[in-house]
Structure formats: C-alpha cells, structure tokens
Amino acid sequence: MMKTCLQAVLAMSLGASPLALAGDATYYTPTPVSGKYDAAVALNNAGLVAVNNRDTNVPYRIGYISTFPMSTSVGTLGGSDSFIRAINDNNDAVGESTTANGASHAFLFAGGRLHDLTAEHGIASVAALNDRGEVAGSDSDGRAMVLRNGKVDAFGPAGSMAANINDAGEVAGDYFVNGFSYRAFGYSQGKFTDLGTLGGGYSSASAINDEGAVVGASYTADGRHHAFLYENGTMTDLTPAADNSAAVDINNLGQVVGTADNQPFLYDNGRLVNPNTLLVPDAYWRMTTPIAINDAGQILSNGCDSQGFCYVTSRFDPVPAVPEASGAAMQLAGIATLAAVFARKRRRRQP
C-alpha cells in the first residue's frame, strides 16, 4: 500500500514540475554522430541515426545504422557501396546499393536481410518507409509509388517522385507539371492532390507527419524560395521575412526544421527561432543545416565546431527547463517527508 500511495504522490508532484514536460525544453545539447569521412542522413524516434560512408579513398562504402555504441551494417547487393535514405522505428532502412555488375538498385533492409527492390519489384529509387514497412519512391516508369504488402501501387503521373510516407500510408512528393516546373503533391486514400504554391510556379514537398501536415519549399509571387507548411488545405509561408528558406522535416508534434538565409530554424507552435540560440552555454557544436526532427524533439543537423570547422553531423537533444533551485528543493523535501510518513505508518501496522 505504501508503494502505491507513494507512487501516486510522486506522479502528482513530478507531473506538476517543468522537469516532466517535454514541451518546456529550452536548451539543446549536441552529440556528434558522424565525422569527416561519413555523414548521418536519417533519424528515428529512438534517436538512432543512419550513416553513410563518404570516404573516396576506401574500396567499400557501406551504410550503417548507429545504435550507440554498436552499429548495424546494411551490407550491399553484391557491389562495393550502399547508401541509406531513411530508417524507421523498427531499425529497417531503404536506400540504394551497387550490385556485383556495378548497377545501382533500390533496397529494403529489414529483419537483418537486404532485399533488392529493383530486381523484385521494378522499383527505380526509394525515399522513405514507415513503421508498417511500406516503402515510398518511384518505379521504373518514373511514377511515384508505394510498395505495400509486396505489391506496387504506382499512383503518380510520369515525372513524379514520392518524398516521404507517414504511418497511415499517406505520401508527399513532387510531380512535373506542364513540362516546365515541379509541384508538391499529397496522396491519401487513393486521392492525388496538388498542394499548390506560395504564389510562384514551383513547390516541392520534403516530409509529411501522421496528421497529414506537409512541409517543403515553394517560390513566392515575388520569386523568393520559402519554407511552407501545408495543413487543412492551406499552404502557409513559415518565413515571410526571409530571402531564401526551405523546410526539411516535421514531427508529430508539429515542430518543423529547416534553413532560412543560411541559418537553421525551428518552427514550434507558431514561433520561429534559430535553435543555435537555444544551445547549452558550453556547446562545442552548432547547427548549420538541419536534416530531421523526431517525436522526442531531437534534431539531426550538419554543423560546425566552435573554431569554424564544418565536418560533423550531430544529434541535438532537448534539455528540459530547470525550475528555480528553491522550488525544486522544496518539492523534493516534500516528497521525502511524505515517503517517511508512509514508511512510519507501514512499520506501525507490522506485528
């Protein structure tokens, strides 16, 4: 009984504390996840990253999933190279690999095995996969498609490419319009939707979350290239004051990351900030170009060190806001007192 009551008290006490509220994170601390000769390219909700080798001086360049401190190589389809494009929360991956004869084929890495999607399903390229194992990309005819349950659903017109897929199987991507420009599209429940633009003739989608919100970039009426958020049928300019910007990812909390005028940005609940202003004071690494943001609020970004050398990709982890010392001390003291009271009552009941 004491344990149950004490757990309830702890839950109520800590539940009221800013330490327990992920939304109150005000600082980020960086952890390097790749170095000079490799590059992290994808992030899942467990904070694991996919890394590609980019050292031109080695005979084999094989992508791997970093599980800190271990790593899982995806191998190759018989050739010397493999490059990961995306990973999911099951630590599956999609990308491209060379075969024994040097051809580049799309692959799915799942269950510890590498599957040749080009040979098995005629898929030309892949961009993303969801937690159900559905793969989005384009087929050999240049049409956006999804691989579901072993069958290819090629739904896009010629000149289309899927960019991302959510866990509901909804897809965002781009397609070629009237032979001269690309436009962002959404695909849901068999319906293909042109997402429009910010007033110019071009738009491109980069990511879609489980709510169906899409982010990317579009030309504005005055010719600027701007990050957008598309939701509920409306495309919103996230950086109206910028000269040039693009959004690259959105999580299920609606947080968006991208770059604006050569600086990283984080869009959160209507507020646009430079996340470098939110780094812990002693942070050695700074963000340059964000790559992804997960549901834990972790940001994967290329960056530079404090000396200006830019060769590392880091994962920036949110650090919860810390309450005033006096308030925290009073809270902990109160919990300790309640714990002692429950302990005394329990001892009195024992024979």
N, C-alpha and C positions, 0 to 999 in steps of 0.2 A: 504494500500500500504506500509505503514511504517513497519508493522509487517512482510509482505512478504519479503521486502528488507533486513530487519534486520535478519530474519531467514536465508536468503541466506548467508549474511556476517558471521553470527555465524557458519554456516555449513562449509564454506570455511576456516574460521580461526581455528575452533576446529578440522576440518578434517586434518589439517596440523600438529596438535600437537601430540606428543607421548602419551598424555593422552587418545587419542581416538583410539589408535592402540593396540588391544588385543595381537598381536604378539610381542609387545615390553615389555610384562610383565617380570620383572626381580626379583621380590620377591614373596614369598608366606606367607600368614598369616593363622595360624591354628585355627579351631573352633572344639572343641570336640563334637562328635555326639553320642557317646556311652561310657559306663563306665565299671566298674569292672564286673558287672553281665549281660552284654549284649554285642553284637558285631554287628557293621554295616557291611553289606555284599555287598551292591549294591548302585549305584549312577546313577541318571538320569540327563538329560541336564538342568533341572531346579535347580539342586543342592540338590534335595530331596534324602534321603537315606532310605534304608530298613534295619531294625534292628531285630536281633533275640535275645531272652532271653536265657541266658545260666546258670542261677542260678539253681543249682541242689537241692536247699533247698525249692523250691516253688512247689506247686502241678500243676500249669499251666504255660507252657512256650509258649507264643503266639507271632508270628512275627507281626511287625507293620511297617508302612511307616511314617517316621517322616516328618511333614510338618512345623515345626518350628513356633510357639511353640506347636502347636497341633500335634496329631498323629492319624493315622487310623489303627486300628487293623484289620487283615485279618480274625480273628476267627479261628475255627477249623472245621474239618469234623465230629465232634461228640466226639472226644477224647480230650486229655489234651494238646497236643503240635502241633505247626505249625512252619515251618522253611522256610523262603523265600530264593529263589536262585537268583532271578533277578526281576527288575522292569523296566517299560518303561516310556515314557514321558506322558502317559495318567494316570500314577499312578496305572496301573494294575500290578499284581505280579504273579509269579509262584513259586512253591515250593512243599514241602511235609507236610502232616498233618496226625496225627493219627485219626482213626475212633473210633466209640463207642466200637468196639470189640478189639481195640488196634492195628489194622493193619495200615501200613503206605501206604498212597495213594498220588499220584500226584494231585496237584490242580492248578487251574487258578482263581485268584481273579480279577474280572472285573465288572464294573458297581455296585460296592458295594456288590456283591454276590460271594460266594465261590463255584466253580464248581469242582466236583470230576472227574478228567480226567481218573483215573484208572477204575472207575465204568462205566463211559460213553463211553470211547474210548479204553480201554485196554492199556493205557499208563503206563509204569512202573516207569519212572523217567523223570524229566524235568530239563532243564539247563538255558533256556533263552526264551525271547519273544521279538518281535519287536513292533513298533508303530501301525502296522496293526492288532495286536492281534494274529499273528502266533506264535505258540509255538514249540520249538525245544527240543528234548530229545531222549528217546529210548522207544520202545514198549515192550510188554511182551515177545517177542521172542528174545530180546537183539539186535535189529536192530535200527540204527539211523533213526529218523523220524521227520516229521514236521506236526503239526496239522494246516490245512488251511481250512477255511470256513466249519468247522465241520467235515472234512474228514482227515484221517490219511494217509500221504504219507510216507511209510516206504521204504526208498531207500538204506540204508546201508546193508552191509553183516552182518552175525552173528558176534557178538562180537564188534559192533560199537556203538558209542555214540556221539550225537551232543553236542557241547560245547557252540556254540553261533550262532545267526542269525541276519543278518542285515535287513534294511528296504526294500531291494529289494527281500528278501526271500532267499538269499544265506546263506549257512550254512558252518561252520567249525567245525571239530571234530576229533575223533580218531577212528581207527579200528584195529583189531587184525590181524596180518599178519603171515602166515605160522606157527601158533600155538606157537610163542615164543616172539613176540615183537609187540608194537603198532606203528602205523604211523599216521601222521596228514593227514587229507583229506579236500578237499573243494567240495561243491556241489552247482552247479549253472545251472539253466535251464535244469534240468534233467540229467546233466553230473556229474559223480563222479570222482574226480581227486585225486590221491595220490600226496601229496606235496613234497615227498622226505625227505631227511635228510641233515645234515651238514657234512656228511661223515661217521657217525656211523650207527647203526642199529635201532635207535629209534627216533621218533619225536612225539610231542603232541601239538595240537592247543588249544589256550585258548580264542581267540577273533577274530572277523572279522569286519571291518568297511564298510561303504556304498560304498566305492570304490573297495571292494573285497580284500583288503590287510589283511593278516592273520598274527597273532603273536603267539608265543608259545615257546617251548624249544625242543632242539634236542641234541643227542650225536654227538660229532665231531669225526673225524677219530682217534684222539689220546685218546678218551674216556672221554673227558670233556663234561659237561652238559651246553649248551649255549642257550641264548635267540636268537630267529630268527625273521626276518621279511620276509614274502613271498609276493611278488607282481610282476605282469607282468611275471609270470612263473619262477621267480628266488628266491631262498631262500638265505638270507643274514645273516651272523653272526653279531649280534649287539654288541657283547662284546668279540672280538677276544683275548684280553689280560687277560680275567678273568679265574679263575679256575672253577667256578660254577655260573650259572646265569639262569634266566627264565623271559620271558616277560609275563605279565598277561592281559594287555589291550591296545587297540589302539583306538583313536578317529578319527573323520572325517577330522581332520587337519593333520593326520599322526603322532601325538605325541604318544609315546609308554612309558609305565611304567612297572617296574619290579624290580627284585633284582639281584645284582651281588656281589658275595663274601660277603654276609651278609650285604650289603648296598643297599639302594634304588637307582634306576636310572631313569632318564628321557631322552628319545631319541627324539630329536626335530630337524628336518631339517638337518640331518647328524651329529648332535652334541650330544655327550653323556655326561651327567652331573649328579652329585649327587644333588638332589633337596634340601638336607639339607644345602647346601652351598648357597642356594637362599632364605632362610627364613629371615623374617624381624628380625632385631637385637634383639628385646625383645621377640622373640617367646619362649613360655614355653614348647611347644610340638615339638618333632622331629619325622620324619618318620622312620619306620623300614621296614615294608613290604607293599608296595602299593597294593591296591585292584582294583582300577578302575580310569579312567580319562574320563571326559566328554568333550563335544564340547566347553564348556566355559573355558577349561583348568584347572578345579578344579580336585584335586587329592584326592581320598579317600584312607586313609592308616592307618594301625595299627601304634602305636608309643609309645614313652616313654616320660616322663616328664624330666625336667632339673635335677632332682635328680636321674634319672635312673630307676624309677618305670614304668613298661611297662604294662598298663592295659586299655588304652584308644584308641578308633578309632577316628580319626579326619578328617575333610574335610579341605584341604589346598587350599585356594583361591588365585589366582594370583592377585598381586597388580601392576597396571601399573607403568612403569618407570616415574619418575617425572622430568620434564625439569629443567634447571637451573633457579634459582629464578628470575634473572634479565630478562631472556627471557619470562618467564611466566607473570611477571608483565607488561612488555611492551605489550604483546599480549592482556591482559585484559584491559590495559589502552586504547589500540587502539579500542577495541570493545566498551568500554564505550563512547569514543569520537564519534564513528560512530553512536551509539544509540542516543546521544544527538543531533547530526546533523539532523538525520531523524526526531526526535521529534520537533525541531525548524521549520523544513520545513512543517511539518504537521500543526503546530499551525498557520503558516502564511497563509495556504490555507483555514483555517476555517473562516467563516464570523464573 
